[in-house]
Amino acid sequence: MMQITTINMMMNRVKNAKIKLSQHRDLGNRSSLTVYEVARLMDTIKYGEKAEGNTQDSIFFSLN
C-alpha cells in the first residue's frame, strides 16, 4: 500500500511539472519562472518518469 501511495505521489508531481512547463512555454517572455525553476521542473519530469517505469525499486530507504 505504501509503495502505491509513493508512486501516485510521484506521478502527480510529474504531472504538475508538465503542466507548469507547458504554461511557461505558452507565456514565453511573460513567464515568471526562472531558468533554475525550469531546470528543476525538467529534472522532476526526467527522473520521475524513469522511477515510474521502475516500480520494483524502493524510492525511500533507511540507514540504521
Gaussian input, Z-matrix of N, CA and C with variables (Angstrom, degrees):
# hf/3-21g

backbone

0 1
 N
 C     1     B1
 C     2     B2     1     A1
 N     3     B3     2     A2     1     D1
 C     4     B4     3     A3     2     D2
 C     5     B5     4     A4     3     D3
 N     6     B6     5     A5     4     D4
 C     7     B7     6     A6     5     D5
 C     8     B8     7     A7     6     D6
 N     9     B9     8     A8     7     D7
 C    10    B10     9     A9     8     D8
 C    11    B11    10    A10     9     D9
 N    12    B12    11    A11    10    D10
 C    13    B13    12    A12    11    D11
 C    14    B14    13    A13    12    D12
 N    15    B15    14    A14    13    D13
 C    16    B16    15    A15    14    D14
 C    17    B17    16    A16    15    D15
 N    18    B18    17    A17    16    D16
 C    19    B19    18    A18    17    D17
 C    20    B20    19    A19    18    D18
 N    21    B21    20    A20    19    D19
 C    22    B22    21    A21    20    D20
 C    23    B23    22    A22    21    D21
 N    24    B24    23    A23    22    D22
 C    25    B25    24    A24    23    D23
 C    26    B26    25    A25    24    D24
 N    27    B27    26    A26    25    D25
 C    28    B28    27    A27    26    D26
 C    29    B29    28    A28    27    D27
 N    30    B30    29    A29    28    D28
 C    31    B31    30    A30    29    D29
 C    32    B32    31    A31    30    D30
 N    33    B33    32    A32    31    D31
 C    34    B34    33    A33    32    D32
 C    35    B35    34    A34    33    D33
 N    36    B36    35    A35    34    D34
 C    37    B37    36    A36    35    D35
 C    38    B38    37    A37    36    D36
 N    39    B39    38    A38    37    D37
 C    40    B40    39    A39    38    D38
 C    41    B41    40    A40    39    D39
 N    42    B42    41    A41    40    D40
 C    43    B43    42    A42    41    D41
 C    44    B44    43    A43    42    D42
 N    45    B45    44    A44    43    D43
 C    46    B46    45    A45    44    D44
 C    47    B47    46    A46    45    D45
 N    48    B48    47    A47    46    D46
 C    49    B49    48    A48    47    D47
 C    50    B50    49    A49    48    D48
 N    51    B51    50    A50    49    D49
 C    52    B52    51    A51    50    D50
 C    53    B53    52    A52    51    D51
 N    54    B54    53    A53    52    D52
 C    55    B55    54    A54    53    D53
 C    56    B56    55    A55    54    D54
 N    57    B57    56    A56    55    D55
 C    58    B58    57    A57    56    D56
 C    59    B59    58    A58    57    D57
 N    60    B60    59    A59    58    D58
 C    61    B61    60    A60    59    D59
 C    62    B62    61    A61    60    D60
 N    63    B63    62    A62    61    D61
 C    64    B64    63    A63    62    D62
 C    65    B65    64    A64    63    D63
 N    66    B66    65    A65    64    D64
 C    67    B67    66    A66    65    D65
 C    68    B68    67    A67    66    D66
 N    69    B69    68    A68    67    D67
 C    70    B70    69    A69    68    D68
 C    71    B71    70    A70    69    D69
 N    72    B72    71    A71    70    D70
 C    73    B73    72    A72    71    D71
 C    74    B74    73    A73    72    D72
 N    75    B75    74    A74    73    D73
 C    76    B76    75    A75    74    D74
 C    77    B77    76    A76    75    D75
 N    78    B78    77    A77    76    D76
 C    79    B79    78    A78    77    D77
 C    80    B80    79    A79    78    D78
 N    81    B81    80    A80    79    D79
 C    82    B82    81    A81    80    D80
 C    83    B83    82    A82    81    D81
 N    84    B84    83    A83    82    D82
 C    85    B85    84    A84    83    D83
 C    86    B86    85    A85    84    D84
 N    87    B87    86    A86    85    D85
 C    88    B88    87    A87    86    D86
 C    89    B89    88    A88    87    D87
 N    90    B90    89    A89    88    D88
 C    91    B91    90    A90    89    D89
 C    92    B92    91    A91    90    D90
 N    93    B93    92    A92    91    D91
 C    94    B94    93    A93    92    D92
 C    95    B95    94    A94    93    D93
 N    96    B96    95    A95    94    D94
 C    97    B97    96    A96    95    D95
 C    98    B98    97    A97    96    D96
 N    99    B99    98    A98    97    D97
 C   100   B100    99    A99    98    D98
 C   101   B101   100   A100    99    D99
 N   102   B102   101   A101   100   D100
 C   103   B103   102   A102   101   D101
 C   104   B104   103   A103   102   D102
 N   105   B105   104   A104   103   D103
 C   106   B106   105   A105   104   D104
 C   107   B107   106   A106   105   D105
 N   108   B108   107   A107   106   D106
 C   109   B109   108   A108   107   D107
 C   110   B110   109   A109   108   D108
 N   111   B111   110   A110   109   D109
 C   112   B112   111   A111   110   D110
 C   113   B113   112   A112   111   D111
 N   114   B114   113   A113   112   D112
 C   115   B115   114   A114   113   D113
 C   116   B116   115   A115   114   D114
 N   117   B117   116   A116   115   D115
 C   118   B118   117   A117   116   D116
 C   119   B119   118   A118   117   D117
 N   120   B120   119   A119   118   D118
 C   121   B121   120   A120   119   D119
 C   122   B122   121   A121   120   D120
 N   123   B123   122   A122   121   D121
 C   124   B124   123   A123   122   D122
 C   125   B125   124   A124   123   D123
 N   126   B126   125   A125   124   D124
 C   127   B127   126   A126   125   D125
 C   128   B128   127   A127   126   D126
 N   129   B129   128   A128   127   D127
 C   130   B130   129   A129   128   D128
 C   131   B131   130   A130   129   D129
 N   132   B132   131   A131   130   D130
 C   133   B133   132   A132   131   D131
 C   134   B134   133   A133   132   D132
 N   135   B135   134   A134   133   D133
 C   136   B136   135   A135   134   D134
 C   137   B137   136   A136   135   D135
 N   138   B138   137   A137   136   D136
 C   139   B139   138   A138   137   D137
 C   140   B140   139   A139   138   D138
 N   141   B141   140   A140   139   D139
 C   142   B142   141   A141   140   D140
 C   143   B143   142   A142   141   D141
 N   144   B144   143   A143   142   D142
 C   145   B145   144   A144   143   D143
 C   146   B146   145   A145   144   D144
 N   147   B147   146   A146   145   D145
 C   148   B148   147   A147   146   D146
 C   149   B149   148   A148   147   D147
 N   150   B150   149   A149   148   D148
 C   151   B151   150   A150   149   D149
 C   152   B152   151   A151   150   D150
 N   153   B153   152   A152   151   D151
 C   154   B154   153   A153   152   D152
 C   155   B155   154   A154   153   D153
 N   156   B156   155   A155   154   D154
 C   157   B157   156   A156   155   D155
 C   158   B158   157   A157   156   D156
 N   159   B159   158   A158   157   D157
 C   160   B160   159   A159   158   D158
 C   161   B161   160   A160   159   D159
 N   162   B162   161   A161   160   D160
 C   163   B163   162   A162   161   D161
 C   164   B164   163   A163   162   D162
 N   165   B165   164   A164   163   D163
 C   166   B166   165   A165   164   D164
 C   167   B167   166   A166   165   D165
 N   168   B168   167   A167   166   D166
 C   169   B169   168   A168   167   D167
 C   170   B170   169   A169   168   D168
 N   171   B171   170   A170   169   D169
 C   172   B172   171   A171   170   D170
 C   173   B173   172   A172   171   D171
 N   174   B174   173   A173   172   D172
 C   175   B175   174   A174   173   D173
 C   176   B176   175   A175   174   D174
 N   177   B177   176   A176   175   D175
 C   178   B178   177   A177   176   D176
 C   179   B179   178   A178   177   D177
 N   180   B180   179   A179   178   D178
 C   181   B181   180   A180   179   D179
 C   182   B182   181   A181   180   D180
 N   183   B183   182   A182   181   D181
 C   184   B184   183   A183   182   D182
 C   185   B185   184   A184   183   D183
 N   186   B186   185   A185   184   D184
 C   187   B187   186   A186   185   D185
 C   188   B188   187   A187   186   D186
 N   189   B189   188   A188   187   D187
 C   190   B190   189   A189   188   D188
 C   191   B191   190   A190   189   D189

   B1=1.4522
   B2=1.5312
   B3=1.3301
   B4=1.4677
   B5=1.5218
   B6=1.3286
   B7=1.4567
   B8=1.5291
   B9=1.3268
   B10=1.4574
   B11=1.5289
   B12=1.3219
   B13=1.4576
   B14=1.5266
   B15=1.3098
   B16=1.4635
   B17=1.5181
   B18=1.3033
   B19=1.4638
   B20=1.5180
   B21=1.3389
   B22=1.4662
   B23=1.5182
   B24=1.3333
   B25=1.4621
   B26=1.5211
   B27=1.3263
   B28=1.4569
   B29=1.5268
   B30=1.3375
   B31=1.4603
   B32=1.5294
   B33=1.3239
   B34=1.4591
   B35=1.5243
   B36=1.3206
   B37=1.4616
   B38=1.5321
   B39=1.3279
   B40=1.4696
   B41=1.5252
   B42=1.3111
   B43=1.4648
   B44=1.5273
   B45=1.3271
   B46=1.4669
   B47=1.5211
   B48=1.3361
   B49=1.4624
   B50=1.5252
   B51=1.3158
   B52=1.4661
   B53=1.5241
   B54=1.3166
   B55=1.4623
   B56=1.5286
   B57=1.3312
   B58=1.4640
   B59=1.5253
   B60=1.3428
   B61=1.4704
   B62=1.5237
   B63=1.3140
   B64=1.4573
   B65=1.5284
   B66=1.3292
   B67=1.4608
   B68=1.5249
   B69=1.3182
   B70=1.4732
   B71=1.5284
   B72=1.3196
   B73=1.4649
   B74=1.5312
   B75=1.3319
   B76=1.4619
   B77=1.5291
   B78=1.3303
   B79=1.4594
   B80=1.5250
   B81=1.3154
   B82=1.4660
   B83=1.5174
   B84=1.3316
   B85=1.4661
   B86=1.5237
   B87=1.3112
   B88=1.4618
   B89=1.5326
   B90=1.3128
   B91=1.4609
   B92=1.5238
   B93=1.3274
   B94=1.4608
   B95=1.5328
   B96=1.3285
   B97=1.4691
   B98=1.5260
   B99=1.3188
   B100=1.4599
   B101=1.5247
   B102=1.3065
   B103=1.4622
   B104=1.5309
   B105=1.3259
   B106=1.4618
   B107=1.5269
   B108=1.3307
   B109=1.4567
   B110=1.5301
   B111=1.3243
   B112=1.4582
   B113=1.5260
   B114=1.3181
   B115=1.4643
   B116=1.5257
   B117=1.3205
   B118=1.4646
   B119=1.5292
   B120=1.3281
   B121=1.4584
   B122=1.5263
   B123=1.3237
   B124=1.4670
   B125=1.5283
   B126=1.3246
   B127=1.4621
   B128=1.5255
   B129=1.3280
   B130=1.4651
   B131=1.5157
   B132=1.3086
   B133=1.4646
   B134=1.5210
   B135=1.3273
   B136=1.4680
   B137=1.5231
   B138=1.3195
   B139=1.4566
   B140=1.5226
   B141=1.3254
   B142=1.4553
   B143=1.5099
   B144=1.3282
   B145=1.4574
   B146=1.5175
   B147=1.3182
   B148=1.4593
   B149=1.5297
   B150=1.3222
   B151=1.4614
   B152=1.5213
   B153=1.3236
   B154=1.4526
   B155=1.5279
   B156=1.3184
   B157=1.4579
   B158=1.5092
   B159=1.3048
   B160=1.4550
   B161=1.5310
   B162=1.3229
   B163=1.4649
   B164=1.5204
   B165=1.3102
   B166=1.4584
   B167=1.5205
   B168=1.3261
   B169=1.4632
   B170=1.5227
   B171=1.2909
   B172=1.4603
   B173=1.5215
   B174=1.3088
   B175=1.4550
   B176=1.5206
   B177=1.3258
   B178=1.4530
   B179=1.5350
   B180=1.3124
   B181=1.4494
   B182=1.5159
   B183=1.3047
   B184=1.4521
   B185=1.5237
   B186=1.3075
   B187=1.4508
   B188=1.5211
   B189=1.3025
   B190=1.4724
   B191=1.5086
   A1=110.46
   A2=116.42
   A3=120.65
   A4=110.64
   A5=116.94
   A6=120.32
   A7=110.29
   A8=117.67
   A9=120.93
   A10=109.95
   A11=117.06
   A12=121.32
   A13=110.56
   A14=117.06
   A15=121.98
   A16=110.60
   A17=117.62
   A18=121.57
   A19=110.07
   A20=116.90
   A21=119.98
   A22=111.39
   A23=117.22
   A24=120.76
   A25=110.59
   A26=116.81
   A27=120.53
   A28=110.23
   A29=116.96
   A30=120.11
   A31=110.42
   A32=117.62
   A33=121.43
   A34=111.26
   A35=115.88
   A36=120.31
   A37=110.98
   A38=116.44
   A39=121.07
   A40=109.64
   A41=116.76
   A42=121.19
   A43=110.69
   A44=116.99
   A45=121.01
   A46=111.63
   A47=117.25
   A48=120.99
   A49=110.36
   A50=117.59
   A51=120.79
   A52=111.02
   A53=116.56
   A54=120.51
   A55=110.48
   A56=117.53
   A57=121.33
   A58=111.57
   A59=116.72
   A60=119.44
   A61=111.28
   A62=116.60
   A63=120.50
   A64=110.52
   A65=116.65
   A66=120.86
   A67=110.20
   A68=116.71
   A69=121.43
   A70=110.13
   A71=116.27
   A72=120.82
   A73=110.31
   A74=116.87
   A75=120.68
   A76=112.56
   A77=117.21
   A78=121.08
   A79=112.98
   A80=116.37
   A81=120.31
   A82=111.45
   A83=117.31
   A84=122.43
   A85=113.12
   A86=117.40
   A87=121.28
   A88=112.52
   A89=117.69
   A90=121.59
   A91=110.56
   A92=115.54
   A93=119.75
   A94=112.56
   A95=117.64
   A96=120.46
   A97=110.89
   A98=115.14
   A99=120.11
   A100=109.20
   A101=115.91
   A102=121.57
   A103=110.18
   A104=116.14
   A105=120.64
   A106=111.69
   A107=116.30
   A108=119.89
   A109=110.94
   A110=116.46
   A111=120.98
   A112=110.07
   A113=116.96
   A114=120.67
   A115=110.87
   A116=116.90
   A117=120.71
   A118=110.66
   A119=116.96
   A120=120.52
   A121=111.19
   A122=116.29
   A123=120.23
   A124=110.97
   A125=117.17
   A126=120.82
   A127=111.14
   A128=116.46
   A129=120.49
   A130=109.92
   A131=117.12
   A132=120.81
   A133=110.43
   A134=116.24
   A135=120.45
   A136=111.93
   A137=117.03
   A138=120.12
   A139=112.46
   A140=117.01
   A141=120.42
   A142=111.92
   A143=116.77
   A144=120.16
   A145=111.08
   A146=116.72
   A147=120.30
   A148=110.23
   A149=117.27
   A150=121.93
   A151=111.14
   A152=117.15
   A153=122.10
   A154=110.54
   A155=116.49
   A156=120.61
   A157=112.70
   A158=117.61
   A159=122.63
   A160=108.93
   A161=116.92
   A162=121.60
   A163=113.43
   A164=118.55
   A165=120.94
   A166=112.53
   A167=116.99
   A168=120.56
   A169=110.60
   A170=115.43
   A171=121.02
   A172=108.84
   A173=116.50
   A174=120.99
   A175=110.00
   A176=116.20
   A177=121.78
   A178=109.45
   A179=116.13
   A180=119.88
   A181=108.80
   A182=115.23
   A183=119.84
   A184=108.98
   A185=115.15
   A186=120.95
   A187=108.00
   A188=116.77
   A189=120.48
   A190=110.90
   D1=-42.24
   D2=-179.61
   D3=-62.42
   D4=-39.10
   D5=-178.43
   D6=-67.18
   D7=-37.91
   D8=178.76
   D9=-64.27
   D10=-43.18
   D11=178.91
   D12=-62.35
   D13=-41.44
   D14=179.36
   D15=-64.19
   D16=-42.51
   D17=179.12
   D18=-65.09
   D19=-42.65
   D20=178.22
   D21=-61.90
   D22=-41.05
   D23=178.81
   D24=-62.50
   D25=-42.11
   D26=-179.14
   D27=-67.44
   D28=-40.36
   D29=179.43
   D30=-64.07
   D31=-39.30
   D32=177.53
   D33=-65.13
   D34=-39.37
   D35=179.36
   D36=-64.91
   D37=-41.76
   D38=178.08
   D39=-65.84
   D40=-42.57
   D41=179.83
   D42=-61.05
   D43=-44.90
   D44=178.45
   D45=-63.64
   D46=-39.04
   D47=178.80
   D48=-64.43
   D49=-39.78
   D50=178.27
   D51=-64.49
   D52=-39.84
   D53=178.87
   D54=-64.50
   D55=-45.25
   D56=-179.95
   D57=-63.09
   D58=-40.20
   D59=178.56
   D60=-67.69
   D61=-36.68
   D62=177.77
   D63=-64.01
   D64=-43.42
   D65=177.84
   D66=-64.09
   D67=-40.18
   D68=178.95
   D69=-61.54
   D70=-43.32
   D71=179.66
   D72=-63.54
   D73=-42.05
   D74=-179.41
   D75=-66.81
   D76=-35.99
   D77=-178.54
   D78=-77.46
   D79=-27.79
   D80=178.88
   D81=63.93
   D82=-126.45
   D83=-177.91
   D84=-66.06
   D85=-20.18
   D86=-178.19
   D87=-83.55
   D88=-2.41
   D89=-179.96
   D90=-70.07
   D91=143.46
   D92=-179.15
   D93=-92.51
   D94=-1.11
   D95=-179.39
   D96=-75.44
   D97=140.85
   D98=175.67
   D99=-87.32
   D100=170.30
   D101=178.39
   D102=-60.22
   D103=-38.98
   D104=-178.76
   D105=-67.87
   D106=-38.21
   D107=178.35
   D108=-66.72
   D109=-40.12
   D110=177.56
   D111=-64.23
   D112=-42.90
   D113=178.60
   D114=-62.41
   D115=-40.60
   D116=178.92
   D117=-64.15
   D118=-40.79
   D119=177.53
   D120=-64.27
   D121=-41.02
   D122=178.95
   D123=-64.73
   D124=-39.88
   D125=176.45
   D126=-64.11
   D127=-39.27
   D128=178.30
   D129=-60.03
   D130=-43.09
   D131=179.78
   D132=-67.74
   D133=-46.89
   D134=-177.29
   D135=-60.61
   D136=-51.76
   D137=-176.33
   D138=-78.78
   D139=-27.36
   D140=177.30
   D141=-68.00
   D142=-42.34
   D143=178.73
   D144=-68.61
   D145=-33.71
   D146=177.76
   D147=-65.94
   D148=-43.71
   D149=179.30
   D150=-70.91
   D151=-31.89
   D152=-179.43
   D153=-62.85
   D154=-38.39
   D155=179.36
   D156=-76.04
   D157=-15.79
   D158=-176.58
   D159=-111.40
   D160=69.96
   D161=-172.97
   D162=-76.50
   D163=-11.56
   D164=-178.46
   D165=-79.37
   D166=-25.27
   D167=-179.02
   D168=-82.80
   D169=147.14
   D170=177.71
   D171=-83.87
   D172=139.01
   D173=178.93
   D174=-84.28
   D175=-37.09
   D176=-177.61
   D177=-102.28
   D178=145.09
   D179=176.34
   D180=-143.93
   D181=165.40
   D182=-176.67
   D183=-134.46
   D184=141.51
   D185=174.36
   D186=-111.63
   D187=127.88
   D188=-179.80
   D189=-103.77

